[in-house]
Amino acid sequence: MIRNVILVGLLLLIAVPSTGQQKSSGAASKPRFGAWGFDLTAMDRSVKAGDSFWHFVNGSWATRTEIPADRTNAGVSVLLVEEAERQVRAIVEDLARDPGQAGRAGRQVGDFYASWMDTAAIEASGTAPLKPYLSNIDAVQNRTGLLKLFATPGYASPVEVGIIPDPADPTRYVAAATQGSLGLPSRDFYLLTGARYDAIRAAYRTYIVTLHQLAGIGDADAKMKRLIDLETALAKVFWEPERRRDIKQIYNPMNRAQLNTLAPQFEWVGYLKEAGLGEVATVVALETTAITEAGKMLDSVPLSTWKEYVTFHFLRTHAEYLPKAFDEAHFKMFSTALRGIPEQRDRWKRGVQLINANLGEAVGRIYVERHYPAESNRQMSELIANLRAGLEARIAASTWMDEPTKQQARAKLAAFDPRIGHPSKWIDYEPLRVDRRDLLGNTMRSAEFDWQLQLARLPKPVDRALWDMTPQTVNAYYNPLMNQITFPAAILQPPFFDPAADAAVNYGSIGAVIGHEIGHGFDDQGRQFDASGRLRDWWTPAAAAEFAKRAEALGKQYDQFEPIPGTKVNGKLTMGENIGDLGGLEMAYAAYRRDVAQHGE
């Protein structure tokens, strides 16, 4: 059961690395970096900009900067993420010391964080917190019982269900079914050959055995072999990432009869009822053939093996909330073996991320009060307006788009709904029970709360005021179903954005981010949604053919890039980001020239 299904490739998120910050005209304060908001010492002027623009701008910074031992990369986005974590830490630690100072929500945040930080209590509890959940799995006697477990928040399933706005009518919600849980990040890690993949699979086998042993579950080696066989079989039928981002392939609305034809083994009437979707008449099946093949495996794979699958994935997804040995095994597998990270992040940092994931808007309300000035909102509104005007000018000047398509593109651009800083209304966490002494239980109850929140929204019109990120998230996104661009408060800080910095720097940093997100509305997938967010082909055949020709050329260019020796970019998979990056920079520069015309250099 997943907590929040979103159509792959529809909700497009991006954290865009940037080198600058900016200044507003007449700002009284000084920019945080340099005299005008940009760190000139980062540049390497010995490199010609035409040879390597990145090294020209960042070369000296790259030479003197070491990647922290608990991360895979370094850069301005990392610096800002760490700053936001420190800001949130101050909030949650205040609430952990005095949980009652911000009402019930404050107590929930403080108690949840305290349950994470109390490692002595976690060690003393040992594996006891696992017992009721593993007992639920042990009690399964037949397929109906297994499907009931699949439909329960917190337990893995080869096919998961969730709730999304309907791409054909984004004013209403619809249920969706998608391919489900694998232990490794994608099917490639099971199927590709080579020393790197062999080493990861070997580490994963060791990890499976270790978790079983730590949980006191016998016959670990045999269970591991059966799990690897099952997950490899699932990986073979699961869809490739580039296919999953193709809206035309993944939008397949089906009634109950059609679902039963697609995969009768899932006993859809009972499965959906257990998930709280008993009244739903239509479900969007995303990866249709994967769902069919997973259903066939319910016939061919013994019930006992499926129970082992659910048991292991419960241990895997909750290992961080268990005693240190579980947590260290999880880190060794998914950080060291998989990503090459040698050092675990400080526990408080991980605790901040845990709170953001489970009580994010409760923290976000306080975060906005402390860290989001009104001036940022005013300047961002002006930036966005100029970016939109810059794209509108580019649409008008296009030599390959015909006039009917241009008119539709202008209508979509005019309908863009920008959200800046924070939601206009907040999630009410009142029903969520948080126990200061029960970390694992807190995470399970949070998953159930989140699912019940979604179920409560299902019969109602789509709520356009909802956010898919918290205000303290250093990121931004475009949602094609809403035709919305969203910029949380945390990204609106130096070095991405500085109200006191020069306009050129702001347009080169947050301006490029804004342009990137607007660009997603017109990339290879976003362009298939109209001004209202509805899946509709508004392109003339001639304009669509011209777009496809240019996108193919861009993809082939990216196919040649080799950021890691022996590993080239998949231009088709990254197409949306490539278009967003290229278009975002072009929009940002056009918008800056517009700003200069308005305010001067």
RODO-2510 file (C-alpha; in nm, 4 decimals, decimal comma):
residues 601
     n   res          X          Y          Z
     1     m     0,0000     0,0000     0,0000
     2     i     0,1565     0,3311    -0,0953
     3     r     0,0985     0,6509     0,0945
     4     n     0,0601     0,8742    -0,2101
     5     v     0,0554     0,7522    -0,5678
     6     i     0,1378     1,0188    -0,8250
     7     l     0,1510     0,9373    -1,1927
     8     v     0,5128     0,8866    -1,2849
     9     g     0,6269     1,1746    -1,4996
    10     l     0,3288     1,3954    -1,4171
    11     l     0,4467     1,5611    -1,0982
    12     l     0,7815     1,6959    -1,2124
    13     l     1,0173     1,7907    -0,9292
    14     i     1,3539     1,9565    -0,9681
    15     a     1,6218     2,0921    -0,7393
    16     v     1,8266     2,2988    -0,9808
    17     p     2,1918     2,3704    -0,8933
    18     s     2,2691     2,7385    -0,9321
    19     t     2,5679     2,9643    -0,8848
    20     g     2,4029     3,2914    -0,8015
    21     q     2,1855     3,5183    -0,5903
    22     q     2,0341     3,8602    -0,6582
    23     k     1,9471     4,2155    -0,5577
    24     s     1,6249     4,4124    -0,5732
    25     s     1,6316     4,7787    -0,6593
    26     g     1,6396     4,9948    -0,3505
    27     a     1,7049     4,7066    -0,1072
    28     a     1,8429     4,8382     0,2206
    29     s     2,0293     4,5278     0,3406
    30     k     2,3448     4,3771     0,1920
    31     p     2,3456     4,0526    -0,0063
    32     r     2,4767     3,7498     0,1748
    33     f     2,7441     3,6710    -0,0871
    34     g     2,9880     3,9239    -0,2263
    35     a     2,9160     4,2879    -0,2981
    36     w     2,6180     4,2169    -0,5214
    37     g     2,5151     3,8619    -0,4367
    38     f     2,7616     3,6454    -0,6280
    39     d     3,0794     3,4775    -0,5048
    40     l     3,3390     3,5803    -0,7619
    41     t     3,6068     3,3735    -0,5877
    42     a     3,4284     3,0593    -0,7123
    43     m     3,5338     3,1381    -1,0692
    44     d     3,8408     3,0023    -1,2484
    45     r     3,9330     3,2720    -1,4987
    46     s     4,2178     3,0607    -1,6353
    47     v     3,9520     2,8507    -1,8131
    48     k     3,7930     2,9867    -2,1284
    49     a     3,4169     3,0133    -2,0906
    50     g     3,3709     2,8648    -2,4370
    51     d     3,5772     2,5581    -2,3473
    52     s     3,3998     2,4747    -2,0210
    53     f     3,1548     2,7282    -1,8912
    54     w     3,0953     2,5252    -1,5742
    55     h     3,4665     2,5307    -1,4816
    56     f     3,4907     2,8978    -1,5755
    57     v     3,2136     2,9791    -1,3271
    58     n     3,2787     2,7148    -1,0577
    59     g     3,6338     2,5867    -1,1090
    60     s     3,8014     2,7487    -0,8080
    61     w     3,5125     2,6511    -0,5839
    62     a     3,5335     2,2907    -0,7062
    63     t     3,9090     2,2784    -0,6367
    64     r     3,8772     2,3915    -0,2774
    65     t     3,5545     2,2065    -0,1879
    66     e     3,5418     1,8537    -0,0489
    67     i     3,2282     1,6426    -0,0652
    68     p     3,1146     1,5705     0,2929
    69     a     3,1558     1,2085     0,4007
    70     d     2,7804     1,1743     0,4576
    71     r     2,6817     1,2927     0,1081
    72     t     2,7326     1,2041    -0,2574
    73     n     2,7673     1,5604    -0,3811
    74     a     2,8366     1,9210    -0,2867
    75     g     2,6956     2,2450    -0,4206
    76     v     2,4753     2,5402    -0,3482
    77     s     2,1620     2,3293    -0,3197
    78     v     2,3345     2,1113    -0,0593
    79     l     2,4439     2,4195     0,1353
    80     l     2,0887     2,5488     0,1397
    81     v     1,9450     2,2090     0,2351
    82     e     2,1800     2,2023     0,5329
    83     e     2,0800     2,5562     0,6273
    84     a     1,7122     2,4627     0,6116
    85     e     1,7827     2,1557     0,8257
    86     r     1,9451     2,3736     1,0898
    87     q     1,6468     2,6070     1,0821
    88     v     1,4032     2,3185     1,1258
    89     r     1,6206     2,1618     1,3947
    90     a     1,5802     2,4710     1,6103
    91     i     1,2025     2,4416     1,5747
    92     v     1,1691     2,0699     1,6513
    93     e     1,4170     2,0731     1,9381
    94     d     1,2290     2,3621     2,0964
    95     l     0,9122     2,1561     2,0698
    96     a     1,0805     1,8381     2,1961
    97     r     1,1941     2,0240     2,5102
    98     d     0,8557     2,1884     2,5603
    99     p     0,5979     2,0006     2,3481
   100     g     0,3042     2,2098     2,4650
   101     q     0,4254     2,5500     2,3470
   102     a     0,2536     2,5290     2,0034
   103     g    -0,0685     2,3472     2,0914
   104     r    -0,1442     1,9886     1,9953
   105     a     0,0525     2,0094     1,6696
   106     g     0,3552     2,1285     1,8628
   107     r     0,3244     1,8366     2,1019
   108     q     0,2948     1,5933     1,8107
   109     v     0,6117     1,7317     1,6504
   110     g     0,8035     1,7372     1,9771
   111     d     0,6994     1,3862     2,0789
   112     f     0,7661     1,2359     1,7337
   113     y     1,1137     1,3884     1,7232
   114     a     1,1848     1,2797     2,0799
   115     s     1,0816     0,9217     1,9956
   116     w     1,3428     0,9269     1,7178
   117     m     1,6202     1,0803     1,9269
   118     d     1,5711     0,8509     2,2287
   119     t     1,8124     0,5812     2,1109
   120     a     1,8390     0,4314     2,4604
   121     a     1,4658     0,3538     2,4589
   122     i     1,4871     0,2156     2,1050
   123     e     1,7688    -0,0207     2,2070
   124     a     1,5876    -0,1252     2,5233
   125     s     1,2756    -0,2150     2,3233
   126     g     1,4749    -0,4385     2,0894
   127     t     1,2544    -0,6212     1,8388
   128     a     0,9416    -0,6069     2,0550
   129     p     0,7862    -0,3226     1,8477
   130     l     0,8004    -0,5499     1,5425
   131     k     0,5958    -0,8304     1,6890
   132     p     0,2386    -0,7098     1,6274
   133     y     0,3166    -0,6239     1,2653
   134     l     0,5001    -0,9472     1,1890
   135     s     0,2200    -1,1363     1,3614
   136     n    -0,0238    -0,9824     1,1131
   137     i     0,1824    -1,1350     0,8339
   138     d     0,2176    -1,4715     1,0063
   139     a    -0,1606    -1,4877     1,0481
   140     v    -0,2253    -1,4814     0,6722
   141     q    -0,3711    -1,8167     0,5657
   142     n    -0,4842    -1,7567     0,2066
   143     r    -0,4735    -1,5160    -0,0849
   144     t    -0,7631    -1,3088     0,0466
   145     g    -0,5694    -1,2485     0,3662
   146     l    -0,2590    -1,1622     0,1672
   147     l    -0,4491    -0,9084    -0,0431
   148     k    -0,5874    -0,7535     0,2745
   149     l    -0,2296    -0,7027     0,3891
   150     f    -0,1313    -0,5593     0,0507
   151     a    -0,4091    -0,3020     0,0987
   152     t    -0,2888    -0,1947     0,4442
   153     p    -0,0633     0,1136     0,4804
   154     g     0,2900     0,0204     0,5819
   155     y     0,3030    -0,3193     0,4057
   156     a     0,4568    -0,3869     0,0643
   157     s     0,2643    -0,5037    -0,2399
   158     p     0,3623    -0,5932    -0,5978
   159     v     0,0749    -0,3693    -0,7132
   160     e    -0,0100    -0,0580    -0,5144
   161     v    -0,3145     0,1677    -0,5201
   162     g    -0,3436     0,5385    -0,4541
   163     i    -0,5410     0,8516    -0,5339
   164     i    -0,4589     1,1184    -0,7918
   165     p    -0,6392     1,3911    -0,9863
   166     d    -0,7874     1,2382    -1,3004
   167     p    -0,5776     1,3431    -1,6022
   168     a    -0,8931     1,3424    -1,8170
   169     d    -1,0762     1,5641    -1,5669
   170     p    -0,8364     1,7191    -1,3113
   171     t    -1,1248     1,8667    -1,1115
   172     r    -1,1949     1,5230    -0,9624
   173     y    -0,9889     1,2538    -0,7929
   174     v    -0,9523     0,9006    -0,9226
   175     a    -0,7944     0,5805    -0,7883
   176     a    -0,4823     0,4489    -0,9615
   177     a    -0,3000     0,1161    -0,9581
   178     t     0,0731     0,0919    -1,0268
   179     q     0,3595    -0,1567    -1,0155
   180     g     0,4816    -0,1875    -0,6604
   181     s     0,7708    -0,2582    -0,4302
   182     l     1,1224    -0,3717    -0,5109
   183     g     1,4024    -0,3555    -0,2585
   184     l     1,6593    -0,2044    -0,4937
   185     p     1,5878     0,1360    -0,6522
   186     s     1,4927     0,0139    -0,9998
   187     r     1,4681    -0,2894    -1,2243
   188     d     1,8145    -0,2159    -1,3678
   189     f     1,9836    -0,3233    -1,0453
   190     y     1,8393    -0,6731    -1,0898
   191     l     1,8892    -0,7104    -1,4629
   192     l     2,2018    -0,5263    -1,5780
   193     t     2,5421    -0,6944    -1,5772
   194     g     2,8841    -0,5678    -1,4781
   195     a     3,1038    -0,5473    -1,1693
   196     r     2,9145    -0,2528    -1,0209
   197     y     2,5759    -0,4256    -1,0388
   198     d     2,7200    -0,7582    -0,9255
   199     a     2,8634    -0,5926    -0,6136
   200     i     2,5331    -0,4221    -0,5306
   201     r     2,3385    -0,7465    -0,5698
   202     a     2,5882    -0,9277    -0,3471
   203     a     2,5513    -0,6591    -0,0801
   204     y     2,1739    -0,6810    -0,1107
   205     r     2,1769    -1,0560    -0,0549
   206     t     2,3874    -1,0051     0,2567
   207     y     2,1506    -0,7341     0,3740
   208     i     1,8450    -0,9594     0,3376
   209     v     2,0108    -1,2305     0,5443
   210     t     2,1251    -0,9801     0,8074
   211     l     1,7794    -0,8321     0,8602
   212     h     1,6259    -1,1745     0,9054
   213     q     1,8912    -1,2720     1,1567
   214     l     1,8524    -0,9479     1,3521
   215     a     1,4760    -1,0001     1,3649
   216     g     1,5239    -1,3554     1,4915
   217     i     1,3733    -1,5123     1,1788
   218     g     1,5244    -1,8479     1,0869
   219     d     1,6281    -2,0038     0,7564
   220     a     1,7579    -1,6665     0,6378
   221     d     1,9672    -1,7924     0,3451
   222     a     1,6832    -1,9889     0,1887
   223     k     1,4435    -1,6989     0,2342
   224     m     1,6963    -1,4654     0,0732
   225     k     1,7232    -1,6852    -0,2362
   226     r     1,3465    -1,7018    -0,2762
   227     l     1,3161    -1,3252    -0,2332
   228     i     1,5856    -1,2551    -0,4911
   229     d     1,4142    -1,4891    -0,7371
   230     l     1,0769    -1,3213    -0,6807
   231     e     1,2063    -0,9649    -0,7053
   232     t     1,4097    -1,0466    -1,0146
   233     a     1,0976    -1,1933    -1,1768
   234     l     0,9064    -0,8758    -1,0881
   235     a     1,1879    -0,6582    -1,2220
   236     k     1,1693    -0,8368    -1,5562
   237     v     0,8025    -0,7455    -1,6036
   238     f     0,8083    -0,3996    -1,4442
   239     w     0,8228    -0,1115    -1,6901
   240     e     1,1343     0,0891    -1,7692
   241     p     1,1478     0,4431    -1,6218
   242     e     1,1313     0,6116    -1,9636
   243     r     0,8165     0,4152    -2,0476
   244     r     0,6586     0,5027    -1,7143
   245     r     0,6844     0,8751    -1,7876
   246     d     0,4842     0,8425    -2,1106
   247     i     0,1348     0,9629    -2,0160
   248     k    -0,0205     0,8046    -2,3237
   249     q     0,0938     0,4612    -2,2087
   250     i     0,0173     0,4919    -1,8387
   251     y    -0,3308     0,6449    -1,8559
   252     n    -0,5621     0,3437    -1,8783
   253     p    -0,8924     0,3964    -1,6909
   254     m    -1,0721     0,0667    -1,6235
   255     n    -1,3949    -0,0432    -1,4619
   256     r    -1,4167    -0,3435    -1,2310
   257     a    -1,4799    -0,5871    -1,5131
   258     q    -1,1807    -0,4634    -1,7068
   259     l    -0,9601    -0,4848    -1,3964
   260     n    -1,0685    -0,8427    -1,3437
   261     t    -0,9753    -0,9197    -1,7019
   262     l    -0,6404    -0,7434    -1,6615
   263     a    -0,5404    -0,9292    -1,3448
   264     p    -0,8156    -1,1408    -1,1866
   265     q    -0,5804    -1,2719    -0,9189
   266     f    -0,6055    -0,9419    -0,7298
   267     e    -0,9739    -1,0018    -0,6505
   268     w    -1,0355    -0,6323    -0,7099
   269     v    -1,3695    -0,6014    -0,5324
   270     g    -1,2254    -0,7207    -0,2028
   271     y    -0,8827    -0,5602    -0,2545
   272     l    -1,0279    -0,2157    -0,3204
   273     k    -1,2739    -0,2504    -0,0337
   274     e    -0,9935    -0,3297     0,2090
   275     a    -0,8088    -0,0223     0,0853
   276     g    -1,1124     0,1968     0,1525
   277     l    -1,1926     0,2253    -0,2191
   278     g    -1,4997     0,0035    -0,2209
   279     e    -1,7205     0,2687    -0,3814
   280     v    -1,4760     0,3479    -0,6612
   281     a    -1,6058     0,2423    -1,0025
   282     t    -1,2987     0,3303    -1,2111
   283     v    -0,9285     0,2735    -1,1472
   284     v    -0,6518     0,4058    -1,3699
   285     a    -0,4157     0,1163    -1,4426
   286     l    -0,0715     0,2564    -1,5051
   287     e     0,1745    -0,0155    -1,6114
   288     t    -0,0868    -0,2544    -1,7487
   289     t     0,1300    -0,5496    -1,8492
   290     a     0,3273    -0,5297    -1,5244
   291     i     0,0029    -0,5538    -1,3265
   292     t    -0,1038    -0,8530    -1,5358
   293     e     0,2251    -1,0348    -1,4855
   294     a     0,2332    -0,9591    -1,1120
   295     g    -0,1129    -1,1113    -1,0903
   296     k     0,0080    -1,4269    -1,2614
   297     m     0,2809    -1,4542    -0,9980
   298     l     0,0140    -1,4698    -0,7278
   299     d    -0,0789    -1,7988    -0,8942
   300     s     0,2711    -1,9309    -0,9574
   301     v     0,4566    -1,8187    -0,6417
   302     p     0,3667    -1,9951    -0,3150
   303     l     0,1758    -1,8004    -0,0509
   304     s     0,4610    -1,8650     0,1925
   305     t     0,7045    -1,6841    -0,0375
   306     w     0,4726    -1,3853    -0,0703
   307     k     0,4558    -1,3702     0,3098
   308     e     0,8350    -1,3720     0,3172
   309     y     0,8308    -1,0867     0,0646
   310     v     0,6003    -0,8779     0,2842
   311     t     0,7987    -0,9610     0,5978
   312     f     1,1326    -0,8616     0,4501
   313     h     1,0000    -0,5380     0,3035
   314     f     0,8461    -0,4463     0,6351
   315     l     1,1869    -0,4911     0,7963
   316     r     1,3562    -0,2990     0,5140
   317     t     1,1251     0,0007     0,5122
   318     h     1,1282     0,0308     0,8911
   319     a     1,4886    -0,0653     0,9681
   320     e     1,5838     0,2924     1,0556
   321     y     1,3240     0,2973     1,3341
   322     l     1,4617    -0,0150     1,5012
   323     p     1,7738    -0,0763     1,7150
   324     k     2,1129     0,0398     1,5935
   325     a     2,2106    -0,2905     1,4303
   326     f     1,9105    -0,2685     1,1937
   327     d     1,9816     0,0952     1,1182
   328     e     2,3499     0,0304     1,0483
   329     a     2,2717    -0,2620     0,8179
   330     h     2,0302    -0,0397     0,6261
   331     f     2,2890     0,2367     0,5961
   332     k     2,5596    -0,0041     0,4855
   333     m     2,3378    -0,1324     0,2059
   334     f     2,1560     0,1741     0,0752
   335     s     2,4126     0,4440     0,1454
   336     t     2,7542     0,2773     0,1337
   337     a     2,7101    -0,0147    -0,1090
   338     l     2,4564     0,1580    -0,3331
   339     r     2,5729     0,5198    -0,3254
   340     g     2,9295     0,5113    -0,1947
   341     i     2,8576     0,7165     0,1185
   342     p     3,0999     0,6146     0,3960
   343     e     2,9519     0,8052     0,6893
   344     q     2,6032     0,8095     0,8399
   345     r     2,4397     1,1511     0,8687
   346     d     2,4021     1,2983     1,2161
   347     r     2,0951     1,1582     1,3828
   348     w     1,9370     1,4995     1,4319
   349     k     1,9565     1,5629     1,0562
   350     r     1,7794     1,2386     0,9835
   351     g     1,5267     1,3245     1,2531
   352     v     1,4527     1,6541     1,0822
   353     q     1,3812     1,4698     0,7568
   354     l     1,1583     1,2239     0,9429
   355     i     0,9517     1,5054     1,0910
   356     n     0,9327     1,6846     0,7573
   357     a     0,7978     1,3647     0,6000
   358     n     0,5372     1,2945     0,8677
   359     l     0,4375     1,6292     1,0197
   360     g     0,5797     1,8611     0,7588
   361     e     0,3113     2,1273     0,7505
   362     a     0,2929     2,1478     1,1304
   363     v     0,6607     2,2450     1,1238
   364     g     0,6095     2,4494     0,8081
   365     r     0,3735     2,6957     0,9747
   366     i     0,6386     2,7835     1,2305
   367     y     0,9133     2,7806     0,9671
   368     v     0,7300     3,0404     0,7566
   369     e     0,6810     3,2679     1,0581
   370     r     1,0533     3,2579     1,1334
   371     h     1,2155     3,2492     0,7902
   372     y     0,9927     3,3868     0,5156
   373     p     0,9825     3,7678     0,4784
   374     a     0,7011     3,9365     0,2864
   375     e     0,9545     4,1091     0,0589
   376     s     1,0494     3,7706    -0,0863
   377     n     0,6906     3,7159    -0,1939
   378     r     0,6735     4,0547    -0,3670
   379     q     0,9977     4,0090    -0,5586
   380     m     0,9169     3,6521    -0,6578
   381     s     0,5848     3,7673    -0,8019
   382     e     0,7709     4,0175    -1,0192
   383     l     1,0257     3,7582    -1,1267
   384     i     0,7558     3,5114    -1,2263
   385     a     0,5677     3,7780    -1,4206
   386     n     0,8800     3,8643    -1,6174
   387     l     0,9595     3,4977    -1,6842
   388     r     0,6107     3,4454    -1,8207
   389     a     0,6438     3,7526    -2,0379
   390     g     0,9792     3,6270    -2,1622
   391     l     0,8294     3,2955    -2,2704
   392     e     0,5317     3,4667    -2,4286
   393     a     0,7720     3,6712    -2,6420
   394     r     0,9576     3,3562    -2,7433
   395     i     0,6307     3,1870    -2,8402
   396     a     0,5368     3,4858    -3,0533
   397     a     0,8766     3,4828    -3,2264
   398     s     0,8772     3,1061    -3,2909
   399     t     0,9231     3,0201    -3,6569
   400     w     0,8149     2,6576    -3,6262
   401     m     0,4912     2,6862    -3,4216
   402     d     0,1827     2,7694    -3,6257
   403     e    -0,0662     3,0312    -3,5084
   404     p    -0,3372     2,7928    -3,3757
   405     t    -0,0785     2,6184    -3,1552
   406     k     0,0653     2,9521    -3,0429
   407     q    -0,2788     3,0649    -2,9322
   408     q    -0,3235     2,7496    -2,7215
   409     a     0,0279     2,7874    -2,5774
   410     r    -0,0450     3,1480    -2,4781
   411     a    -0,3681     3,0388    -2,3126
   412     k    -0,1846     2,7750    -2,1118
   413     l     0,0882     3,0177    -2,0078
   414     a    -0,1718     3,2760    -1,9014
   415     a    -0,3462     3,0099    -1,6887
   416     f    -0,0300     2,9128    -1,4950
   417     d    -0,1009     2,9259    -1,1224
   418     p     0,2131     3,0264    -0,9262
   419     r     0,2273     2,9424    -0,5531
   420     i     0,5006     3,1073    -0,3507
   421     g     0,6332     3,0381    -0,0014
   422     h     0,3648     2,8327     0,1707
   423     p     0,0126     2,6901     0,1390
   424     s    -0,2880     2,9130     0,1933
   425     k    -0,4295     2,6492     0,4306
   426     w    -0,2608     2,3807     0,6357
   427     i    -0,3059     2,0096     0,7028
   428     d    -0,4794     1,9394     1,0342
   429     y    -0,2908     1,6577     1,2080
   430     e    -0,5355     1,6428     1,5001
   431     p    -0,6385     1,2745     1,4456
   432     l    -0,2772     1,1470     1,4400
   433     r    -0,1749     0,9834     1,7660
   434     v     0,1928     1,0293     1,8490
   435     d     0,3562     0,8378     2,1351
   436     r     0,6875     0,9663     2,2677
   437     r     0,7904     0,6057     2,3450
   438     d     0,6816     0,4317     2,0238
   439     l     0,8833     0,5365     1,7170
   440     l     0,7805     0,2458     1,4923
   441     g     0,4169     0,2860     1,5899
   442     n     0,4364     0,6570     1,5138
   443     t     0,5521     0,5889     1,1587
   444     m     0,2788     0,3298     1,1025
   445     r     0,0065     0,5549     1,2408
   446     s     0,1382     0,8371     1,0242
   447     a     0,1068     0,6180     0,7142
   448     e    -0,2504     0,5324     0,8100
   449     f    -0,3303     0,8998     0,8800
   450     d    -0,1962     1,0034     0,5404
   451     w    -0,4025     0,7401     0,3614
   452     q    -0,7194     0,8326     0,5492
   453     l    -0,6571     1,1949     0,4558
   454     q    -0,6476     1,0957     0,0901
   455     l    -0,9611     0,8834     0,1219
   456     a    -1,1451     1,1764     0,2787
   457     r    -1,0613     1,3899    -0,0246
   458     l    -1,1607     1,1288    -0,2840
   459     p    -1,5341     1,2101    -0,3175
   460     k    -1,4724     1,5850    -0,3148
   461     p    -1,3555     1,8137    -0,5953
   462     v    -0,9778     1,8348    -0,6323
   463     d    -0,8371     2,0815    -0,3808
   464     r    -0,6056     2,3136    -0,5726
   465     a    -0,4759     2,4646    -0,2485
   466     l    -0,2923     2,1460    -0,1492
   467     w     0,0868     2,1399    -0,1719
   468     d     0,3054     1,8409    -0,2578
   469     m     0,6060     1,9912    -0,0756
   470     t     0,6488     2,1502     0,2643
   471     p     0,7561     2,5155     0,2974
   472     q     1,0915     2,3991     0,4403
   473     t     1,1759     2,1974     0,1273
   474     v     1,4634     2,3231    -0,0876
   475     n     1,3039     2,2403    -0,4208
   476     a     1,0308     2,3473    -0,6626
   477     y     0,7862     2,1703    -0,8922
   478     y     0,5387     2,1924    -1,1759
   479     n     0,2146     1,9942    -1,1600
   480     p     0,0634     1,9532    -1,5089
   481     l    -0,2697     1,8310    -1,3701
   482     m    -0,3126     2,1632    -1,1883
   483     n    -0,1016     2,3748    -1,4248
   484     q     0,0706     2,5062    -1,1123
   485     i     0,4287     2,6064    -1,0352
   486     t     0,5262     2,5969    -0,6689
   487     f     0,8249     2,7517    -0,4906
   488     p     0,8542     2,6671    -0,1193
   489     a     0,9927     2,9223     0,1250
   490     a     1,3166     2,7324     0,1862
   491     i     1,4417     2,7648    -0,1718
   492     l     1,3772     3,1394    -0,1593
   493     q     1,6988     3,2033     0,0343
   494     p     2,0586     3,2669    -0,0715
   495     p     2,2183     3,1410    -0,2843
   496     f     1,9050     3,0724    -0,4915
   497     f     1,7313     3,3967    -0,4042
   498     d     1,8314     3,7043    -0,2049
   499     p     1,6044     4,0104    -0,1866
   500     a     1,9154     4,2240    -0,1336
   501     a     2,1192     4,0915    -0,4262
   502     d     2,1539     4,2254    -0,7776
   503     a     1,8732     4,1469    -1,0182
   504     a     2,1134     3,9797    -1,2620
   505     v     2,2051     3,7247    -0,9975
   506     n     1,8473     3,6495    -0,9005
   507     y     1,7443     3,6006    -1,2609
   508     g     2,0451     3,3735    -1,3137
   509     s     1,9620     3,1583    -1,0113
   510     i     1,5984     3,1442    -0,8985
   511     g     1,4996     3,2857    -1,2385
   512     a     1,6420     2,9763    -1,4059
   513     v     1,4494     2,7608    -1,1564
   514     i     1,1255     2,9443    -1,2312
   515     g     1,1891     2,9084    -1,6041
   516     h     1,2681     2,5408    -1,5583
   517     e     0,9345     2,4762    -1,3888
   518     i     0,7408     2,6801    -1,6453
   519     g     0,9271     2,4857    -1,9129
   520     h     0,7891     2,1595    -1,7760
   521     g     0,4483     2,2780    -1,8878
   522     f     0,5747     2,2594    -2,2454
   523     d     0,8151     1,9648    -2,2338
   524     d     0,7534     1,6314    -2,4063
   525     q     0,4993     1,5204    -2,1417
   526     g     0,3748     1,8490    -1,9971
   527     r     0,2783     1,9777    -2,3412
   528     q     0,0089     1,7078    -2,3575
   529     f    -0,1961     1,8864    -2,0887
   530     d    -0,3998     2,1966    -2,1633
   531     a    -0,4507     2,5211    -1,9729
   532     s    -0,6886     2,3540    -1,7237
   533     g    -0,4522     2,0603    -1,6622
   534     r    -0,6624     1,8201    -1,8674
   535     l    -0,4963     1,5568    -2,0835
   536     r    -0,5777     1,6920    -2,4309
   537     d    -0,3890     1,7234    -2,7580
   538     w    -0,3977     2,0963    -2,8342
   539     w    -0,1147     2,0872    -3,0897
   540     t    -0,1754     2,0855    -3,4623
   541     p    -0,0145     1,7830    -3,6321
   542     a     0,2382     2,0091    -3,8051
   543     a     0,3493     2,1814    -3,4833
   544     a     0,3631     1,8497    -3,2967
   545     a     0,5866     1,7041    -3,5677
   546     e     0,8200     2,0032    -3,5451
   547     f     0,8368     1,9664    -3,1664
   548     a     0,9150     1,5946    -3,1948
   549     k     1,1936     1,6630    -3,4424
   550     r     1,3607     1,9129    -3,2099
   551     a     1,3129     1,6928    -2,9034
   552     e     1,4712     1,3978    -3,0827
   553     a     1,7769     1,6076    -3,1716
   554     l     1,8100     1,7253    -2,8102
   555     g     1,7794     1,3690    -2,6829
   556     k     2,0529     1,2483    -2,9172
   557     q     2,2778     1,5273    -2,7958
   558     y     2,2267     1,4208    -2,4343
   559     d     2,2825     1,0574    -2,5295
   560     q     2,6441     1,1505    -2,6020
   561     f     2,7114     1,2990    -2,2581
   562     e     2,9116     1,0728    -2,0251
   563     p     2,9115     1,2312    -1,6762
   564     i     3,0472     0,9102    -1,5247
   565     p     3,3068     0,7085    -1,7199
   566     g     3,1262     0,4224    -1,8892
   567     t     2,7786     0,5625    -1,8156
   568     k     2,6048     0,7856    -2,0668
   569     v     2,2922     0,9929    -2,0174
   570     n     1,9640     0,8431    -2,1374
   571     g     1,8359     1,1400    -2,3355
   572     k     1,4849     0,9978    -2,3649
   573     l     1,4556     0,9413    -1,9907
   574     t     1,5898     1,2868    -1,9025
   575     m     1,4046     1,4699    -2,1799
   576     g     1,1748     1,6658    -1,9503
   577     e     1,4655     1,7907    -1,7404
   578     n     1,6732     1,8710    -2,0480
   579     i     1,3962     2,0833    -2,1970
   580     g     1,3318     2,2457    -1,8598
   581     d     1,6983     2,3366    -1,8127
   582     l     1,7516     2,4736    -2,1615
   583     g     1,4240     2,6625    -2,1775
   584     g     1,4608     2,7868    -1,8206
   585     l     1,7932     2,9549    -1,8909
   586     e     1,6623     3,1135    -2,2083
   587     m     1,3518     3,2417    -2,0295
   588     a     1,5571     3,3728    -1,7382
   589     y     1,7826     3,5765    -1,9653
   590     a     1,4894     3,7188    -2,1608
   591     a     1,3179     3,8078    -1,8326
   592     y     1,6323     3,9784    -1,7026
   593     r     1,6514     4,1965    -2,0141
   594     r     1,2888     4,2870    -1,9494
   595     d     1,3778     4,3782    -1,5903
   596     v     1,6633     4,5989    -1,7131
   597     a     1,4245     4,7761    -1,9474
   598     q     1,1934     4,8414    -1,6536
   599     h     1,4430     4,9335    -1,3823
   600     g     1,7759     4,9925    -1,5532
   601     e     2,1071     4,8090    -1,5034
***
